[in-house]
Amino acid sequence: MDQHYLTPLFAPRSIVVFAGATQAAAEDTSTAADQPPTASIPPAPAAAVLQALKAQRFKGTLQFFDTQTRGTLADLVQVQADLAIIALPPEEVSAAIELAARMACQAVMVLASGIGREQAQQWHKQARREGLYLLGPNCLGFQRPALGLNAGTVGPLANTGPLALVSQSGALTASMLDWAPKNGVGFSSVISLGPHASVGLAEALDFLANDPQTQSILVYMEGISDARRFMSALRSAANAKPVIVLKAGRRAAGNAAAQTHSAAIVGQDEVFDAALRRAGAVRVKSFVEMFSAAKCLASRYRPVGKRLAIVTNGGGPGVLAADWINEIDLQLGTLSPDSASALQAQLLPQASLVDLIDLAEDAGPGHYQAAIQAANRDTGIDGLLVIYSPKMGQDPAAVAQAVAAAKSGLSKPLLTCWMGDAAVVAARGVLKDANIPSFRTPEAAVGAFGSLSSFYQNQKLLQQTPPPLSTLAKPDIEGARLVIESVLAERRKVLTEMESKSLLSAFHIPVTETLLARSAHEAMMIATQLGFPVALKIDSPDIPHKSDVQGVALNVMNGTGVRDTYNDMIERVRRLRPEARINGITVQQMARTRTGREICIGVVPGDPFGPVIAFGAGGTMIELIDDRAMELPPLNQYLAHHLIERARVAETLGAWRGTNAADLDALERILLRVSEMVCELPQLREMDINPIIIDEHGAVAVDARIVIDSAPQAIGGRVGAYSHLPIPPYPARLEQVWPMRGGGEYTLRPIHTDDAQMLQELVQSLSPESRYFRFVSSLTELPPAMLAKFTLIDYDREMALVAVYKERVAQADGEMVDRERIVGVSRYIINPDQTSCEFSLVVADDFSGKGLGSRLMESIMDVARERGLTEIIGLVLTNNDGMLRLMRSLGFTVKPYPEDPDFRLVTHAL
């Protein structure tokens, strides 16, 4: 049960190929019945895949089955395989899927092109009924070089390497495979996906995340169908290994149907960028960037920081590299004064170590080696780019050999750029043989390092799993829902300013006091009470942008001005928009600050990812300025701070020209409140809080506009709380405190990333027997990858509950302090059938017999039941008597496990 469910598809031990006619068999080929082959000519996909399969020796069993051959059911039973490859005309595919099921295949691949959605869905449904995983149609197959398996038509089998490529374009896949050999790039897997796929991008990523042969993943994609599933798989993969994504379909921002400024200026491509960042992956914008990233990843370089040092023998190329470092928001890595002083003595007198490590044009191999070693030792440098420009009388290959010799002692990524062409061919060959990424231009090399650096930065975003509600004062969620219900009851979707501000107030977002006047006289009275100057705004559910009809008047200084402004505004709006319903005019006191900055916080529909939070410059010129940064909810303080930093308006929030810095804490609190609104109000579709005036004293929302809808937008067809969000929030609601048998108490709560150290300590404290019972392994501690996988989980497809106990421990100075300790973990992972789950359980040895095991199991079963699952199953070692007793006491059925007599299969209906 530890084997990934797609192993029979992507790592089969045996394959049967369905074609229109069998080819001349070699060695291990056979048919289902001992009949002579028919004379029919195989279709083009069949011929191509047969040729590809026979071009090298597959390490498993390979059989060819002629569908024209006659045979009995008993003959079919004798032909068994993990994977069936179907290369037949569309009208014969359905029958072939049925045959594959009778042959006990677990997966099928259909190599048929030009298949429409309806036909593809029929095959998908049939495969599900037969219990088969189906890759295709409209795909070119896949390659697994280490297995000698070329099960497709994308080209010759790639070289073996650590990279996996998943592509929704057959042309790009073929191009990448053609490019790879000459650039020293090999693959663990190459998977071609097409439209209307059953096993799609999410499933491929999930397999590759668990594939030990894959160290990094390249993805070319054109679209997704299930955002929640895609984000879950992508986050899981990026948590285990670097993921680089190239997405086609970039288009200009703009949405003609949008009813708020934020939605109008935010494009779907920007939303996709935000989703990738939050998933911990990196997006590249071109084939060139993808190829550059592939070179680095193929060299097994791991993500690092942003500080790239430039070692060069020419100032011009070095400056070009430094310019591009600044352009893509990296940092130029420089030597510390001590490092520079020590290195200077080993270099030519003309060498300069200010910013660039410029060795001078006459620098030789020894100078390059000394500079590389110095940069590697310096803690202020995260990576090295070595640039060489040819010079008359020098040997570029000798310098390359010196660089290659220095590589073995490096702890940081090393990239190279040997400029020129004919003079440096041999040198590039030396670098390629040493598995050192080499680029023809400084910009390409810097861009490749930027991709690695972005992955390092995005990993911090991946680790954030906030709850739906922050630690701030609890909002009035029920009051907010009543406002929404009353608006929907009137069959309206756009809230008025007064209703919008009521909603903000329910979530404790500061708003200016605003009162509605229905006559000029009433407006004068309100203005006098509030104090001058005041602002007047038209209040109408039919006018989304007040300034479009001159429905805003600012700095009205007296009662006469209020009366005249009121009458003029009403007359003007009725003339410009005679069909609009007018409730009156709102009156509010002008925000009294000379140093206030105008910003905007919004919520935009980010299909297919659901609602997205936007932040940027505010005011009436918001669309012209076009300053927006975005983040997927939910937010915590780290994410809110990171969101602010990415917007250009952030530069105006600090102190400048005698103006005090704005209160960023207040701004972060508003962002957290907006995140709460998005999580708790699935009816929320669009929102503009514009402008928000912020200065050193705080922030206040001056105007707001909110669009709602009655039907919550569940992502991926899921139901339940927070199903409208692409990333499940941390389920804080599951936290409970339970009494400990024998005295004391413990907290039962979902696991989170901060638990890594405590979880490691639990595993290290277990007896060898307990560790073996849990992991069926002699490991003494969790490897880093496994620890990350166990603590950063997707709460939608798995759950882990930890029992946390507070104990008194003595510090080194003898002082007693409280320390939290994880003393038990229960976990389930949903099976591919989406109706059952597999569980695991471990309890600290010194807490055995205190009722923790029963409580952990009952609680994890409750969560699984709430999730809609119908069965929970597990494998228990036959000699684990204590666990088997516990299972029986909880009502589990215990029976032999057919695949391994050392285990018992335990099951319980939910």
Steps between C-alpha positions, in 0.01 A plus 500: 500500500807724510526477120361804320174427327642606161803269522334242269467779242834679521720218637340181369664163535307363206331656196258375242461695177172495307556565131321427180751232410795346676848564369759233459552391860840506661604313813237582761213607272187287487132518418204411715432194288720288276363640176686633196500878463246661275595693190351831611731805502540667842383860527770767525503521885530123523792486259677784680457360849600150390817641348573705814447203732730277298777758458645408841456219749228562756603358838159345556280263301370627167223324307315588181135413459324496166135597549414314181616176656235256614526338839305392805461673836745249644754615243454859618550409865842361410606845374541722806670838520519814710449733203310469173600733216213546256605622154179434309238690301248677729221255422708212643621671819200419719529127431875517568441663839268213590763248388764676712282468808455127437877467474525642855670817377499788749561781250443574133638758260301599193709638213230664291494859382221740410260353755223730622392555858189281481681197362789544745262517795333176392837325507582658837174374651558153358853491642373604843236227492768246416735631771760624251707820496489648151765720340371670186353540252656785300844438651830380357576256783789504744862396549679347799866489392629311804260216415589505132135585434397721209123464505405772260562689182691809618835388364804286592542399862660778705817460702457407864517793741339664805247720317136422430310676223120522496358673197160579355662562161634219285703744289675648802569153638665393175702823487624459855607140436685608187680779691590299809780261389733770366454700820569217742141479623345164587156404627345268755160535332349668198119512509292641215146608591225617269155655533216305661745284697399273786846470654592865472747754628407465868531122493834511317637749751382284787687200359818695432497652848536147637733367228851445646659526153367854453695784658335795321190552287443709187139574404359646182128566535220666314213462747353313797155363573509459880683781680477346847645169383768672293608721791504202735723296270724796412553594866583140585748476214663839567537407865710201396700631201538807274215553254538737201186591303460651155139592426368608164210738450632819657260779419451863591317590818146606459150376563217682332240341728672606822305726736794618713825677414704212642334238281530722194879535518591147615556240230474123539871469426582705808276275705687197370829662604364547852385138514839368390685710756273380778550140389878537532568456128674734255359634177717571200376710211672344197654187354842657544442543873368147530803356320731708720326379814519143370880529468535604863258241633665225295821583688310425823536854626265581780318828569705763679478868596501806272869605518688410182872581475651579159853373425618641167806593296315778319322801648240531225350150528513527877307828498240348266454215744474744792238704312287192446541402865345833594233467228359172633519596867805296597790636703861530391708284732817677614801388699537616858796733566694213660433264209588767245824585678607135513413443134663820370844368589447201267388704197655729241552863602233613251232285663207680666286352777257788544153354427611274212784253547682635194817295454633717213527390138830318543368277781598135470365168631654543846341841549156358415547213745607735780199728440252210491633358826489841671140561389401154614633567850331841532169487690370805314481310170237241402617407149775563243490599136837461327534699175786457255565723198756367247834679479777455244764261628288344774352149513125508586501123552775525764293749697195274465704207632603708802137589567398134465773399746375758751141374481551195721569711807205738456195519721323759283355497148753569226391634161723597209491717191777450243432784256570473132462203269775320309776582749313353797346182354755276670462685830123453495560130444716489814226668702234267361707193590536638855120547519537876548220711346641715221323788327582710196393834652527648849127580501404137441726384782365761743145409400563133575633587845196723547272202448678308775492803727127551439439141604689563822290810570170333408571212735443744786154573360429129465565447871220740594174321593293761684163431664192671353479739797798698629590553864330840496166562672227270367291662225120515496461234232128448559435874474688511170302207366173674591605802292576272204175308537294821507664623179452168322138494616450820300653322199798733502866410467667838546505642852458871556778695669310489829451123477862449395626696798269305732663182374848643558404612851381147582860391441641792700644683199513873591267707281416869489168586664253520215133604514238491227308817419178485299461873460716810475383622841584165661843510338567847652402378848722192477794702371465750786501217756802325345700818450637660185650438251289206379473272199173426319449186288209371301348183648360268232510122453510557123809722479819300563743789450374829645762715330370392160185709560676770704338349805774601745563843650792556738593775745157662522565774755160624624125435518418706194751306299351174624147605395605615155726200443222262602249648257747526213618141547149356507402694188817402313482128584133479401585660169799275430350179637119537491446127560712489819340457839619775735478446875637844581843648566743390768677757713829438677766714655818541296797304629716758673857421407752672279735203495249226426567263211217356293503125451251242383427150630274284291365154440486377141361184341802295401348215303576216524670569835212678671523836677836679511605792723649800317701789642640814340474873445152649543306811403321603183798417273521137615453353151752738345765431765434125473687409818390163630645216705293192571487213745274201547308479828523428783765747617708523813729785606794367297293472183341840555842662543631323190197617302561863595867478405423382146289806408670812364302717742698341785783742422276793602409352839838567661631827637595757235546880480400560858199271482476228761475136397150362465362260760569171322363299792160661444522419130589138571203475736263616225645240263447231762140617543441488125640146502249410771219643288605292199521181707178541697280659232501273193235727344763773461591538133668840456599776740670839482603685813618813323643716622641396833676799653806398699748709697709463814186492719319214328284416201135566422279384212340799328294321237410143419311306240408132530347254253343177625320198360273243654670177397840428662764417240627158601833421333527163335141411583582448869255581775540607859667781689754704303443300180515832311869541585781338296716442811323347803557715809651355814199328671535667838140405584613138556715595801379338823628453854461154654571363848787254532434167665687513827491881523588802293371599156615524141401694191386323186543714186592477131870493422674802346842582363633632831462150648795358304749505786255355754401226255864412445555482876202264532645263240846514657354419843317187384640157576640307202197272515252790497680664209495175306130448570424849366740530204592132430856628490804525723525880457591691815371836381294641215694611191450872418276427200277269701485745789391777265240273340357404840467857630400701192181325398200583288208487743261424216650162405667400824490576870739451789402561862769541766463458874700781664592472868649778713765384741728672748869472414813642657721734300880506520485757782254285695194716430180301433308593184204362306584313181262362240552146378322294236411166661282347228396536137208359303480556128295410196558543126207479260528215252467562125139373508418816704268296727743326736820589684804326644603582857811482715549540875793539737512579874806581710614196700478679835140603428378153408196385698370852567216491244680706235482234229123463531440874506731566203328230294147606591581863420662425163200280413266788586691730263491237224127455553444875481703505178243263349717187492332164546782268610830519685762228451851421615776241502627370835794264546382156608719509812380845610264358762433831674383674182284205397332499845431872466352453153265226620392711798407781261288268286744445213480182295835318502582258219805364315661719235521292180808677361721451809446249784703718738216751513137511606248716316276694740188677375216700651192643330446870570 
